[in-house]
């Protein structure tokens, strides 16, 4: 999905979605971005299990 940064409000970038709706995205996720820039959102569901395992291992070894 592609979205366009419409404006910035406080700590958020307001993005316009493909369907014409709007959503807030924390500015820290789009450093150095400016109004009009395109943001691409990708879901990588195939990597979810591996990420969960890594997070569990990190918690286990940090205790």
C-alpha positions as CSV (number, residue, x, y, z in Angstrom):
1,X,0.0,0.0,0.0
2,X,1.2,3.5,-0.8
3,X,0.3,6.6,1.1
4,X,1.2,10.3,0.7
5,X,2.3,12.5,3.6
6,X,-0.4,15.2,3.7
7,X,0.9,17.2,6.7
8,X,2.6,17.0,10.1
9,X,0.7,17.5,13.3
10,X,2.7,17.4,16.5
11,X,4.5,14.0,16.7
12,X,2.6,12.6,13.8
13,X,2.7,12.5,10.0
14,X,-0.9,12.6,8.7
15,X,-0.9,10.3,5.7
16,X,-3.6,10.0,3.0
17,X,-4.3,6.4,2.1
18,X,-5.1,4.9,-1.3
19,X,-8.8,4.8,-0.4
20,X,-8.9,8.5,0.4
21,X,-8.9,8.0,4.2
22,X,-6.3,9.5,6.5
23,X,-4.2,7.9,9.3
24,X,-1.6,9.1,11.7
25,X,1.9,7.7,11.6
26,X,4.5,8.5,14.3
27,X,7.1,10.9,12.9
28,X,9.9,8.7,14.2
29,X,8.9,6.1,11.5
30,X,9.4,8.6,8.7
31,X,12.6,10.6,9.7
32,X,13.6,13.3,7.2
33,X,10.3,13.0,5.3
34,X,8.4,16.0,4.1
35,X,4.9,16.8,2.9
36,X,4.1,15.1,-0.4
37,X,6.6,12.2,0.1
38,X,5.3,8.7,-0.6
39,X,5.3,6.1,2.2
40,X,5.1,2.4,1.3
41,X,3.6,0.1,3.8
42,X,4.4,-3.6,3.5
43,X,3.1,-6.5,5.6
44,X,5.5,-9.4,5.7
45,X,3.4,-12.0,7.4
46,X,5.7,-14.9,6.5
47,X,8.3,-13.5,8.9
48,X,6.0,-13.2,11.9
49,X,6.9,-16.5,13.6
50,X,10.6,-15.9,13.3
51,X,10.2,-12.4,14.8
52,X,8.2,-13.9,17.7
53,X,10.9,-16.5,18.4
54,X,13.7,-13.9,18.3
55,X,11.7,-11.7,20.8
56,X,11.2,-14.6,23.1
57,X,14.9,-15.4,23.0
58,X,15.9,-11.8,23.8
59,X,13.5,-11.8,26.8
60,X,14.8,-15.1,28.0
61,X,18.5,-14.0,27.9
62,X,17.9,-10.5,29.3
63,X,16.4,-11.8,32.5
